[in-house]
Amino acid sequence: MTGDEQRGADALRTRALVAEARRLREVIAAAEAELERTHAEAYALVQEQTDRLRDASTREREMPLRSMAAELAVAARVSDRTVQSRLFEAHRTVTQYPATWEAWRDGQVSRAHVRVIVDGGAGLPNDEARAAYEHDVLAYAETTSAARVRPYAEQVAEKHNPKTIQERHDAAVLDRRVWVEDLRDGMSMLGTIGPSVEIHGAYDRITRQGKAVKAADRVARREAAEREAQRDASDRARSEAGGVQCGAGDCEGLGGGCDANAHRATGLGAGFGLSDGGNVDGTADGAVEHRVSDTGGCGSVDAGEVWFDDRSLDQIRTDLLLDMMLTSTPSVDGDGGVIEGGLGAIRAHVQVTVPATTLAGTTAGGAELDGKCAVDPDTARILAGNAPGFDRVFLDPIGGAVLAVDRRHATPAQKRYLMARDVRCRFPGCRRPARECEWDHREDYALGGKTDIENLGAYCKRHHTLKHAAGWTVVQHPGGRLHFTAPSGLEYDDDPPPRVMFIPDPPPPEVAAETAPF
């Protein structure tokens, strides 16, 4: 096959792949749109149920939506809070932007386009304004990416919105928030929504700080290279003149066994606070240099640590942000105000489960933060080294179930046991840490239920209320397994978080022989 023939065959195959990908996207879009319609119908059913509770209390009127969201969430294995928001968004999309939903179902736009269109028109006051906005934005959305549609949608919405941007901003700023999303390998993401000026200002500040660090590193590298070149030239000149005169008294010239290179650093670098002794021999700030000892002659050379800052700008920005967040005192702190010690005295509280073998260094894994994500062993050991105390947890060596913990309301010892066993809220799909939960009696205390670990479980306030008010029933089995029955009659099981047992490797044969008893 010639080169032209191969390129033609590749092009044909590429077109086929693009067409297939387009077809599959249309299939996915149609399925997603139908799921959105189903969620919209579920929300409509909830509205009908709520209307029938016209004279009920506010909490009773909330239960139909919360119970519907919980049923859909458990079936989908996601958070019921997430589903509750999705039900509202789905109903708004299908009823207020029908043309957009139809374009989505037909594969003309994606879910991302729909979200941009719906979010952009959220502040429009009536159906007439929304229809005009949708007509303009949808036509553009069918021709380009969702990212490009967003600024255009904002402009069109501004044209049709009777409220000024200031009025809308004053309302939107009330929704500022911070959240955490757990990633893999002991990493998490911190997100925030706030006023654009302040968010961009904060990003600009840490960016400029990061660039200042990089600039200082470049200066230090350049100065180190210049000093190295000057010393190389000086060494060559002295060598050509017949030797090096050593001031230490133990050698004379190159013939006396002294290596001229031993009198200078093998490399210089920017310390940025990591060097122990500050400037050495008049070098630049942070630079590290080998020098001859006053008493040790040429053979005694202080080997200072040599390093440069090799972090990327993103890494420096992250380190600066976390350092300031964890060590700085907020500007609203004042003189402490009504908070004892001031906001600067507030420290983070986390619950970390660390296997003893990880602390001992015989295994490398198993540490866990609040049942949410893994913690790297070094961090776990640092946290353990600075912890004011421990709760020792005994686990079954085979299955890893919690057997015991040392140490009308659950006692402190029972709470410690339940936090170790349950780790998080026991409602299916919820991940709120057990230390932030309430302790619920499976069989009500008022009806004779006992306050013991086989009748107690951790529930966040939201799901504790839902369990009692919306008709969810629970049966607790040995080992902490909970069997839920929803108001619909569907059943779900929830087990305590599984535990992975880390067994240390056996010692090498020679070590085992040395330690064997005689």
N, C-alpha and C positions, 0 to 999 in steps of 0.2 A: 504494500500500500504506500503510495507516494505521500509526501508531506501535505499536499493539498487535499488528498482524499482523507487522510487522518483528521485534518482540521474540520472537514465537512462532516465526517462521522461524529466527531466530538460535539460539533454544533447541533447536530440532529438529536443526539442523546441529551444534551443540555436543554434543548427546547422541550423534549419529552418530560424531563424531570421538572422543569418549571411549570408545565401544564398540569402534571400530576400534583405538584405542591399546591397549585391554585385550586384544583378540584377538591383536594383534602381540606384546604382552608374554608372553602365554601360549605363543605359538609360539617366541619367543626362550627362555623358561624351559625349555620342553621340549627344545630343541636343546642348551642349556647343560647340562641334567641328563644328557642322553645322552652328551655329551662327558665329563662327570664320570665316568659309568659306564665309558666307554672307557678313561679314565686309570686308573680303579680296576682294570680288567682287566689293563692294562699292568703295574701295580704287582704284581698277583698273579702274572703271568708272571715278573717279576723275582724274586719270592720263591722260585718254583720253581727258577729257574736258580741262585739263591744256595744253596738247600738241596743242590743237586747238587755244590756246591763245599765241602762240609762240612769237608774236611781241607786246604783251600787256605789261603794266607796272608790276612791281613786285607785287604791291598790288592787281591788277586785277587777276594775276595768283594765288594768295593765296585764292581767293574767292570760287572757286569750292570745295576745301577741307573743308574750314570753313563752307560753307553753307550745305554741306552734313553732316558734323559732327553735326551741329546745328539741322538739321531735325531729325536725329537719336536720338539725345540727348533729344529733346523735347518729342518725342514719348516714350522714355524710362524713362523720368523724371530724368535725370542725367545731369551732367555738360558737355557742348559741348567740353571743353578742354580735359576732360577725354576720350570722344568718339573719338576725333581727334587722341589721342595717341593710342587708341585701334585699330583704322583702320590701322595705320601704322604697329603695332605689329602683327595684324592678317595677313596682306599681307606678312610680313616677315616670319611668321610661316608657312603659307600654301605654299609659293613659294620656300623658302630656306630650309625648314625642312619637306618635304612631308612625309617621313616615320614616323616622330614623330607625325604629324597631324593624319595620318591613325591609329597609335597605340592609340591615344587619342579617335578617333571616335569609335574604337573597344573596348574601355574600358580597355585597357592594362595599360594605365597610366592616371594620372589625370591632371587637369589644372595646379596644382602646379609643377608637373614634367615637363610639357611643358615649363613653364616659366623659370625653372632652365636651361633646355637644351638650349632654345633660348637665354637667357641672357648670359650663359656661352660661347656660340659661337659667340657673337656679334662682337668680334674683328677679327675673321678669315677672311682672305683676298679674298678667292675665293671659287667656288663651290666644287672643289676637296678637299680642306682642310675641308670644312664644312661636306662633305659626310663622310670622314674618322672619323671625330670627332663624328658625329651623330651616326654612326654605333657602335662605342665603348660605348658611353654614354647611348644610348637607350637600349642596351642589359642589362646594369646594372640597369637602371631605372625601368625596368619591374620586378625587383626582390626585390626592397626595397623602402624606403620612400624618398620623395623629399629632405628632410633635409640631408639625407646621400648622395644623388646624387651630391649635390652642390660642396663639396670639390673635389670629383672625377672628375666632369666636368671641374673644374678649372685646374686640373692637365693635363687632356687630351687636353684642349684648349691650355695650355702652350706648350705642345709638338708640336702642329700643327701651332702655331702662330709665324710668322717670327719676330714680334716686341717683344722687351724685356719688362719685367714687369715695368721697370722704364719709358719707353716710354709710355706705356699704362696708368701708374699712372699719369704722367704729363698731359695727356689729360683728364683723368677722374676727376682730382681734380678741373677742371674748372666747373664741374657740382655740386659742393657743394651747399647745400641749407638748409633752415630751413622752416618748415611748422607747421600749427596748425590744429588739427582735434578736433572738438567739440564732447563731449560725453554727457551723461545724468547727471541730478541732479546738474547742475552748475559746471561741471568738463570739462576740455579740456586736450588734449594731445599735448605736444610740441615735435616735431621730428626734427632730423638734420642728414644730410649726409655730411661727411667730411673725411679727411685723417684718416686712421685706427689708426695710432699711437696717434694722438691728441684726437680722440674720446675715445679710450681705456684709454689714459692717464687721460682725464677728468673724466671718470667713476672711474678709480682707485683712483684718488685724493678724490672725494667725498665719495668713499667707505672707504678709510682710515680715513678720517675725521669723518665719521659716526661711525666707529669702535672705534675711540678715544673717542667719546662722550659716547658710550656704556660702554667702559672700565672705564671711569671716574665714570659713574653711578654705576658700579659694586663695585668699590673701596669705594664709598660713602656709599653704602648699607652695605658692609662688616664692615666698620668702625662704622657705626651707630649700627649695631648688636653687635659689640664688646663693644661699650660704654654702650649699653643697658644691656648686660650681666654683665659687671663690676658694674653697678649701682644696678642691682638686687642683686648681691652678697653683695654689701656694705649695702643695705637696710636690707637684712636678718641679716647681722652681727650686725647692730645697733639695730635691733628689738630684737635680742637675748640678747643684752647687756642691755636692759631695756628702750629703747626709742630713739627718735631722738632729737638732740639739734638744734633748729631752730635759725638761726642768725638774724631773722627779728625782734625779741623782742616781738612778739605777741603770742607766743606759747612755750611750753616746753614739749618736748617729745610727744609721741603718746597720752599720757593722756591729753594733752592740746588742743586737737581738730585739730592738724595739720596732714594732710595726707602726708606722705613722698613722695608719687608718684606725688604730686602737684609741687615738686621742680625739676622735670625733664620732658623732653618731653615725650608725649605719643607715639611719633614716630619721627624718624629722617630721613632726606632725602637729596638728592643732589639738590641744587638749580639751578645750571648752569645759573646764571645771573638773576633769577627771584626773589631772596630774596632781601628785601629792605635794610637791614642794614649790609650786609657782615657777618663776623664771629661774633658769639655770644658766650660769655663765653669760648673762646678758643677752640671751636669745629672746625672740619675740614672745608675747603673752601666749601661754599655753603650749609652746614648743618644748620638746623634751630632747636633751642632749646628753650623750655619754661624756664623762670627763674623768681625768686622772685624779685618784685619791691623793690627799695631802700626805699620807703616810704609806700608802701601799705601792707606790711606784707604778710602772707601766702595767704590771700584772693585775692591779686592782682598779677596775673600771666600773663605775656605777652605771648599771644598765637601766636607765629610766624607760618607762613604758612609752612606746611610740605608736601613735595611731592618728588616723584622720576620720572625719565624720562622713561615713559612706551612706548615710540614710538618704532616701529620696525625699523630695519636697512633701509628698503625701504623708510619708512616715513621720517627718518632723512636725507637720501640722497636727497629726493625730496625737503625738506625744505632748505637744504644747497644750492642746485643748484639754486632754485628760489631766495633765499636771495642774493647769489653772483651775479646773473644775474640782479637783480633789484637795487642793491646798489653799486656794484663795478664799478670802472672806467676801461675801456678797456686798455690793454697794448699798443695799437697803438695810444693812446690819445696824448702822449707827452705833449707839453705845450699848447695844444689847437689847434695847427695847423691852418687850414683855417676855422675851425668850431668855431664859437663864443661860448665861454664857454667850449669847448672841448666835446668829446663824452659823458663824464660823466654827462654833463648838459642836455642831451636828456632824456625826460620823455615820458612814454607811453601815447597815446591819445586813449580813447575809448568813445563811445556814449552809454549811459545806459538809458533805459526808465524805470522809477520807478513809480508805482501808488502812489498817495498821501496817500492812506490807508496803503500801505506797510511802507512808511516812518513813519507814525503815530503809527505803530505797531498794528493796528486793523485788518489787514489781513496779511497772511504769504505767499506771492507769487506774481507773475506778473512782477517782474523785469526781464529785457531782455537786453542782450549785443549785440548791432549792428544787431538785428534781427536774430542772429545766434543761441544763446543758452541761457538758463536760468541763472540767477544770484541769489545766495542765499540772503535772506533779510538782514542778518548782513553785508555782503559785500556791498550790495546796499546802506545801510544806512551810512557805512563808506565812500564810494565814494561820496555820496551826501553831507556829512558833510565837505568834503575837496574840493568840486567842486567850481571853481571860479564864477560860475553862472549857471542859469537854463533857459531852454525854457519851458514855461508852455503850455501843449497840452490839448485842450478840445476835448473829445471824445463823440460820441453819446452814451447815457446811455443804449441803447438797443443793437445795433449792434456793437458798439465799433469803428465806423468809425471816422477818424480824421475830426473835424469840423473847427478848427482854431488853429493858433499858435500865441502867443503874439509876439511879436516883428516882345530890341534886346538881354541882359543878365538878368537872374533872379536877383531880388533884394535880399539882405541878408534876409529879412523877408520871401520872397517866398522860398528861399533855406531852411530856417529852417522848413517851413511848409512841403516842399516836403521830407526832410529827416525824418520828423516825420510820414508822410503818407506812403512813399515808403519803407523806412528802408534799402532796398538793391536794387541792379540793377533790373529793371523790366523785363528783358528778361527772358522768362520761364526757370526755373531751376538754374539761376545764384544767387549767394549769396554774391557777393561783396558788402560791406557796401555802403549805399548811399552817405556818406560823402566822399568816394573815387571816386565817379562817376561824369559824366558830365551831364549837364541839357539839354536834347534834346527837341526840338520843334516837336510835333507830326505833325503839319502842318508847313512846313518850313517857317521861318521868311521872307525869300526872296520872298515867294509866298503869303505873306499876313497873315501868322500865327501870332497870338497874343502871347505876353509873359505874360501868366497868368497860374494859377495852373491847369486849365482845358485843357491846351495845352502843359504842360510840364511834363516830367518824368525823372527819374534817370536811366541812362545807363552807365555801365562801358565802358571804351574806346574801348574794344574789340567788344562789342555788339552794341555800337553806330556806329562804322564803318561798322559792318556787316549789320545792319538795312538799311543803306543808299546804300551800295555798292553791296549787294547781292540780292536786290529785295524783302526784307521783307516789308510788309505794316502793318500799325497799325491804329486801330480805338479806340479812347478813349471814354469810356462811363462814365456817372456820378458816383461819388464815387471812381474814380481812376481805374476802371476795364479797362484793355487793351485787345483788340481782334487782334491777330496776324494772318496774312495770309502768309504762307511760299511760296517760289518760286514754290514748287510742287503743290500748291493749298490747302494743308492741313491747317486747322485752329486750333488755340489754344487760350485759354483765360488765362490771368494772373491777379489776384486780389491783392490788397495791403495785406500785412501780416495780418491774422486774429488776433483780440485782444480778450483776455479773460478778462471779467470784474469781479473784485473781490469786493464783497459787504460785508461790515463788519457785523458780527453777532450782533443781537439786544442785548441790555444790559439785565442782569438778572432782573426778576420782581421786586426784592427788590430795586435794583439800580434805575430802572425806577420810582418806587414809590417815592424814596427819591428826585429825580431830577424833578419830575413833578411840573408844575406851580400851584399855588393856586389861 
